[in-house]
Amino acid sequence: MMHFFDYMSNMDVIALGFFLIMIGVYTLVTDHSALRARSISAAIDRQRENWMQEARRREFRMLDSSILGVLVSGVSIFASTNIFVIGGLIAGLAYNEELSAAFSSVPFAAPISPGRWSIKLTLLLGIFVYAFFKFAWAIRLANYCAISVGAMCDPADAGTDIALARAKAASRLAALCGHHFNRGLRANFFGLAVLGWFFSPTLFMAGTLFVVLILLRREFFSGALAAVKDTP
């Protein structure tokens, strides 16, 4: 732990603490507070429930399979992209002395020691590894949801308790898939904020605040939310 503080300035520690606090507060507000009921995530979860309730009444569910295929493809693109980012960050750690020296010559960038470079890259690496696991789990959940759709009862039995329970299970899996996909996207956004740390701690804090404000706007005040929030 002493080695960590030896490499970091007081402003670096303050900026990192601010970053972690903002992530915690944002997660608490959007995922674990009463305000979540007013978010776009909650509104889309209701639409997922509507989707699966309609799917259980359809005789042919090729439309539902196509939608799930599109969702899996979208998540897969992000997961694949994160793999390349992770590989690049690992390479950056392997050549920390050369890259930190080269980065120090970038305009507006403060000189950065190899140790500090490694700490900042390690934070980025941790964020993108976390995002990859979220995307990978979202893919599996989408596959589980597809299996649940395939297990739905015949439309003639759509009114039975079993059909209702299977539709609810499918909608729950779809909602979990969306939740983990959102967590992965959120991590990518915060990863972009960390890039400011390579220039200065102040820019890091400003980038963190900017990302939080953008995410809050999209979650609670976006046009997309206005379009679906009152939909039954």
C-alpha positions as CSV (number, residue, x, y, z in Angstrom):
1,M,0.0,0.0,0.0
2,M,2.9,2.4,0.8
3,H,4.2,1.8,-2.8
4,F,0.8,2.9,-4.2
5,F,0.9,6.3,-2.3
6,D,4.6,6.8,-3.2
7,Y,3.6,6.9,-6.8
8,M,0.4,9.0,-6.4
9,S,0.1,12.7,-5.6
10,N,-2.5,14.0,-3.2
11,M,-4.6,15.2,-6.2
12,D,-4.4,11.8,-7.7
13,V,-5.7,10.2,-4.6
14,I,-8.5,12.7,-4.3
15,A,-9.5,12.2,-7.9
16,L,-9.5,8.5,-7.6
17,G,-11.6,8.7,-4.4
18,F,-14.0,11.1,-6.2
19,F,-14.3,8.6,-9.1
20,L,-15.1,5.7,-6.8
21,I,-17.6,7.7,-4.8
22,M,-19.4,8.9,-7.9
23,I,-19.7,5.3,-9.2
24,G,-21.1,4.1,-5.9
25,V,-23.6,7.0,-5.7
26,Y,-24.7,6.6,-9.3
27,T,-25.2,2.8,-8.8
28,L,-27.1,3.3,-5.6
29,V,-29.4,5.8,-7.2
30,T,-30.1,4.0,-10.5
31,D,-30.1,0.4,-9.3
32,H,-31.0,0.3,-5.6
33,S,-33.2,3.2,-4.8
34,A,-36.9,4.1,-5.2
35,L,-35.9,6.4,-8.1
36,R,-35.2,3.3,-10.2
37,A,-39.0,2.9,-10.8
38,R,-38.8,6.2,-12.7
39,S,-35.9,5.2,-14.9
40,I,-35.8,4.1,-18.5
41,S,-34.4,0.7,-17.3
42,A,-37.6,0.1,-15.3
43,A,-39.8,1.3,-18.2
44,I,-38.1,-1.1,-20.6
45,D,-38.4,-4.0,-18.1
46,R,-42.2,-3.4,-18.3
47,Q,-42.0,-3.6,-22.1
48,R,-40.0,-6.9,-21.8
49,E,-42.8,-8.2,-19.6
50,N,-45.4,-7.1,-22.3
51,W,-43.2,-8.7,-25.0
52,M,-43.2,-12.1,-23.3
53,Q,-46.9,-12.0,-22.5
54,E,-47.6,-11.4,-26.2
55,A,-45.1,-14.1,-27.2
56,R,-47.0,-16.8,-25.2
57,R,-50.1,-16.1,-27.3
58,R,-48.3,-16.3,-30.6
59,E,-48.6,-19.4,-32.6
60,F,-45.3,-18.8,-34.4
61,R,-42.5,-17.3,-32.4
62,M,-40.0,-16.6,-35.2
63,L,-40.3,-12.9,-34.6
64,D,-39.3,-13.4,-31.0
65,S,-36.3,-15.5,-32.0
66,S,-35.2,-12.9,-34.5
67,I,-35.4,-10.1,-31.8
68,L,-33.3,-12.3,-29.4
69,G,-30.8,-12.9,-32.1
70,V,-30.4,-9.2,-32.7
71,L,-29.9,-8.6,-29.0
72,V,-27.2,-11.3,-28.7
73,S,-25.4,-9.9,-31.8
74,G,-25.3,-6.4,-30.2
75,V,-23.9,-7.7,-26.9
76,S,-21.4,-9.9,-28.7
77,I,-20.0,-6.9,-30.6
78,F,-19.2,-5.1,-27.3
79,A,-17.8,-8.2,-25.7
80,S,-15.4,-8.7,-28.7
81,T,-14.4,-5.1,-28.6
82,N,-13.6,-5.3,-25.0
83,I,-11.3,-8.2,-25.6
84,F,-9.2,-6.1,-28.0
85,V,-9.1,-3.2,-25.5
86,I,-8.0,-5.6,-22.7
87,G,-5.2,-6.9,-25.0
88,G,-4.0,-3.4,-25.7
89,L,-4.0,-2.4,-22.0
90,I,-2.0,-5.5,-21.1
91,A,0.5,-4.6,-23.8
92,G,0.6,-1.1,-22.4
93,L,1.5,-2.5,-19.0
94,A,4.3,-4.6,-20.5
95,Y,5.9,-1.6,-22.0
96,N,5.1,0.9,-19.3
97,E,8.5,2.7,-19.3
98,E,8.6,3.3,-23.1
99,L,4.9,4.3,-23.3
100,S,5.0,6.6,-20.2
101,A,8.0,8.4,-21.6
102,A,6.3,8.8,-25.0
103,F,3.0,10.0,-23.4
104,S,4.9,12.6,-21.4
105,S,5.7,14.4,-24.7
106,V,2.0,14.7,-25.7
107,P,0.8,18.3,-25.6
108,F,-1.1,19.3,-22.4
109,A,-0.1,16.0,-20.8
110,A,1.8,16.2,-17.5
111,P,5.0,14.0,-17.2
112,I,4.1,10.6,-15.9
113,S,6.3,8.1,-14.2
114,P,6.2,4.4,-15.2
115,G,4.8,3.5,-11.8
116,R,2.0,6.0,-12.1
117,W,1.4,4.9,-15.6
118,S,1.0,1.3,-14.5
119,I,-1.5,2.3,-11.7
120,K,-3.7,4.2,-14.2
121,L,-3.6,1.5,-16.8
122,T,-4.4,-1.2,-14.1
123,L,-7.5,0.8,-13.2
124,L,-8.5,0.9,-16.9
125,L,-7.8,-2.8,-17.3
126,G,-9.9,-3.7,-14.2
127,I,-12.9,-1.6,-15.6
128,F,-12.8,-3.2,-19.0
129,V,-12.3,-6.7,-17.6
130,Y,-15.4,-6.1,-15.4
131,A,-17.3,-4.9,-18.5
132,F,-16.3,-8.0,-20.5
133,F,-17.6,-10.3,-17.8
134,K,-20.9,-8.3,-17.7
135,F,-21.2,-8.6,-21.5
136,A,-20.4,-12.3,-21.5
137,W,-23.0,-13.0,-18.8
138,A,-25.5,-10.9,-20.7
139,I,-25.0,-13.2,-23.8
140,R,-25.6,-16.3,-21.7
141,L,-28.7,-14.8,-20.2
142,A,-30.0,-13.9,-23.7
143,N,-29.4,-17.6,-24.6
144,Y,-31.3,-18.7,-21.5
145,C,-34.1,-16.3,-22.4
146,A,-34.3,-17.8,-25.9
147,I,-34.5,-21.3,-24.4
148,S,-37.3,-20.1,-22.1
149,V,-39.2,-18.7,-25.1
150,G,-38.8,-22.0,-26.9
151,A,-40.2,-23.7,-23.8
152,M,-43.4,-21.7,-23.8
153,C,-46.7,-23.5,-23.9
154,D,-48.9,-23.9,-27.0
155,P,-51.0,-20.8,-27.7
156,A,-54.1,-22.9,-27.0
157,D,-52.8,-23.2,-23.4
158,A,-51.8,-19.5,-23.1
159,G,-54.2,-18.8,-20.3
160,T,-52.9,-21.5,-18.0
161,D,-50.8,-20.8,-14.9
162,I,-47.9,-22.7,-16.4
163,A,-47.9,-20.6,-19.5
164,L,-48.0,-17.4,-17.4
165,A,-45.2,-18.6,-15.2
166,R,-43.0,-19.5,-18.2
167,A,-43.6,-16.1,-19.7
168,K,-42.7,-14.3,-16.5
169,A,-39.5,-16.4,-16.2
170,A,-38.6,-15.4,-19.8
171,S,-39.3,-11.7,-19.1
172,R,-37.2,-11.9,-16.0
173,L,-34.3,-13.4,-17.9
174,A,-34.6,-10.7,-20.5
175,A,-34.6,-8.1,-17.8
176,L,-31.4,-9.6,-16.2
177,C,-29.8,-9.7,-19.6
178,G,-30.5,-6.0,-20.1
179,H,-29.3,-5.2,-16.6
180,H,-25.9,-6.8,-17.1
181,F,-25.6,-5.3,-20.5
182,N,-26.2,-1.9,-19.1
183,R,-23.6,-2.5,-16.4
184,G,-21.1,-3.3,-19.1
185,L,-21.9,-0.2,-21.0
186,R,-21.7,1.9,-17.9
187,A,-18.3,0.5,-17.2
188,N,-17.2,1.5,-20.7
189,F,-18.4,5.1,-20.1
190,F,-16.5,5.3,-16.8
191,G,-13.5,3.9,-18.6
192,L,-13.6,6.8,-20.9
193,A,-13.6,9.1,-17.9
194,V,-10.4,7.5,-16.6
195,L,-8.6,8.6,-19.8
196,G,-8.7,12.1,-18.5
197,W,-6.5,11.0,-15.5
198,F,-3.6,10.5,-17.9
199,F,-3.6,14.2,-18.5
200,S,-4.4,15.5,-15.0
201,P,-6.4,14.6,-11.9
202,T,-8.6,17.7,-12.4
203,L,-9.6,16.5,-15.9
204,F,-10.2,13.0,-14.4
205,M,-12.7,14.5,-12.0
206,A,-14.3,16.7,-14.6
207,G,-14.7,13.7,-17.0
208,T,-16.2,11.6,-14.2
209,L,-18.8,14.2,-13.4
210,F,-19.6,14.7,-17.1
211,V,-20.1,10.9,-17.5
212,V,-22.4,10.8,-14.5
213,L,-24.5,13.7,-15.7
214,I,-24.8,12.2,-19.2
215,L,-25.9,8.8,-17.7
216,L,-28.4,10.4,-15.3
217,R,-29.9,12.4,-18.1
218,R,-30.3,9.3,-20.3
219,E,-31.7,7.3,-17.4
220,F,-34.2,9.8,-16.0
221,F,-34.7,12.7,-18.5
222,S,-34.2,11.3,-22.0
223,G,-36.6,11.5,-24.9
224,A,-36.6,7.7,-25.0
225,L,-38.0,7.6,-21.5
226,A,-40.7,10.1,-22.4
227,A,-41.7,7.9,-25.3
228,V,-42.2,4.7,-23.2
229,K,-42.8,5.8,-19.5
230,D,-46.6,6.0,-19.8
231,T,-47.0,3.0,-22.1
232,P,-49.1,0.4,-20.3
